[in-house]
Amino acid sequence: MTTLNLTGRILFLSVDPDKVTAQLKGNDLLLAQAGPLRDDVSTDEITPIPVLAYYDERLGRYPYVGFKAGAHLPIGKDAVKDGGFSVTVAGKRFGKGSSREHSPVAERTAGIRLVIAESFERIYRQNADNVGLFTSTDFGLIERLQRGDPIDIEEIVASRDKLAAAILRHGGLLRYGQKSMRTISVGVVQRHLAPRTLAEKILERHLVKTEDVDADLRPGVGAFVRADWRFIHEYYTGMCTHMLHAAFGRPVTLHEPQSIIAFEDHLSYSHRSPVHIANGLMNDVRNLSDAHRAFVADYGVRSHGYLDGIEGREGGSQGISHAMMAERYALPGDVVVGTDSHTPHSGALGCVAFGVGTTDMANSMVTGAVRMTVPETLRIDLHGEIPPGVTAKDLILYLLAEPKIKAGAGVGKVFEFSGTAISQLSTDERTTLTNMTAELGGFTGIVAPDKETVRYLKERRDIEFQIEPWMCSDPGARYADTIRIDCATVTPMVAAPGDPGNGIALGSLKERVKFDIAYGGSCTAGKREDFDHYHEVLAWAAKQGLRVPPGVKLYLQFGTADVRDYCISKGYLAAFEQVGAELLQPACGACANCGPGSSTDVGQVTISAINRNFPGRSGPGQVWLASPPTVAASAIAGELLSYAELRERFSS
């Protein structure tokens, strides 16, 4: 019998800050005494943005420092390690949000060997497997652990798929890869005649075999797929390189390096980031950039970096990674993987694009194969006429508030966006849907390629793409469920602070929130069509002689350099400047708490077009989510307002 060494204490992540504090002071609790456990603990809370400056044993000082219980942050630096904890217990959807593998690495390095929760987000749990951190949904383990009973590893892995169990037995993915992935069978496998979804067809064409894992498309089965594109950004490159060299030596032989792309997109405005400056992180930021650039130089992979060279003092990058993947690289039928939860952005082109952790990326760099758990597909039937003033962001906020989604129906699934309303959405708008699959808890999002896809590829990349007959879901394909949305009933939406699922129809808000910061940008809302919306609203406001009111700051940040050049060519910048907006070069910026637009005080309120508003995501203040036109209109009004309401209020 191989047992887990779980002689340390159990940390219950309670909703009550006093109970968390009591545990940190040495008082052990029973499950019943811990009270309600926190649901939706995000990776932004497990390892907030400042912690991502580290990728070695220093991470062990910081797990849960962003964890919020009520209005408090009860867990400080070194608290978990000094407290002697080896088990963490939480509620539903533990590890939601960002794909950052820093979170399970920080837990593991601090001494946590097992996390018990009611449910886990897909990327977090896979990352935990990959670094040898055990996870379980069996709360019966708690009493046994407190009695001092030994827990057999086989008992922990019994409910997991064959591949996950094998990886955990080996102590993590890279150790598994060293033993079992020296040779892999890559290529098209036997195709089945049964009706299949588009995602199944794409995965079928990319499935591979390893020594002990057969290519299998049954939902829930662990598998590997060949990736057409792999990309990484600077928050993860140093950690990935460290893992590669530790596991395989230096230099390492990369598999098809021409299909690996390195992006510097997160930190190019860090010199204007309140949190990075306040925490004295600029040297650490430079170290991350140095490690990233050393990898690019040593291995000759394709790179998109800062606009202004090494220092980037003006700020800005060539573009946000997943936005550039759709603009320049991904094609229908591809498999695209990246170290970011918003990698599904490219699924709008009809490919399977999903986020992975650093260990997954490191393994894929030497094998070409990426680990996944075969997902089911959830069909989202969008039908009806989309009303004027309603955007894809409103549709996704509406979907996020849908009871089935809030109950977890989408966790780990492919979201197939289909229905008659899809033809009314441009590819830019479709990327908003697939991008925010991350917030829906899904594996990825996908839209079948059509004439709009062909138009987009010709316009943006001068590609004459021919859609192949197989590039659609078959009649009779099996879906986990179908959620139907009558788009004609959707009105402009907002999401209240704390979670993107806190969707509210803007028109139903009796008291309109006033705010300090308005931010339009990010991968979700920094595209060409998003800037068409910003311009429509702000040009109208400029003609009325309106400006952003005193006490409010409006930031508009381009998602890519191509978007910036498009706005210049269309003459948009004059209207933006006339109303008092500050224009920012491309970068992830405030969305990742990495630049102007982030709050600096807990009392500040932001209206933002970004994708998520978890606690601490974009500074310590409160963040409301909204569509690009709503953000622009609200910036002029100084309070939450739709564009239609703004026109009604100020029309002469």
Buried (B, 14 or more C-beta within 10 A) or exposed (E): EEEBEBEBBBBBBBBBBEBBBBBBEEEEBEBEEBEEBBBBBBBBBBBBBBBBBBBEEEBBBBBBBBBBBEEEBBBEEBBBBEBEBBBBBBBBBBBBBBBBBBBBBBBBBBBBBBBBBBBBBBBBBBBBBBBBBBBBBEEEBBEBBBEEEEBEBEBBBEEBBBBBBBBBBBEBBBBBBBEBBEEBBBEEBEEEEEEBBBBBBBBBBBBBBBEEBEBBBEBEBBBBBBBBBBBBBBBBBBBBBBBBEEBBEEEBEBBEEEBBBBBBBBBBBBBBBBBBEEBEBBEBBBBBBEBBBEBBEEBEBBBBBBBBEEEBEBBBBBBBBBBBBBBBBBBBBBBBBBBBBBBBBBBBBBBBBBBBBBBBBBBBBBBBBBBBBBBBBBBBBBBBEBBEBBBBBBBBBBBBBBEEBBEBBBBBBBBBBBBEBBEBBBBBBBBBBBBBBBBBBBBBBBBBBBEBBBEBBEEBEEEEBEBEEBBBBBEEBEBBEEBEBEBEEBBBBBBBBBBBBBBBBBEEBEEBBBBBBBBBBBBBBBBBBBBBBBBBBBBBBBEBEBBBBEEBBBBBBBBBBBBBEBBEEEEBBEBBBBBBBBBBBBBBBBBBBBBBBBBBEEEBBBBBBBBBBBBBBBBBBBBBBBBBBBBBBBBBBBBBBBBBBBBEEBEE
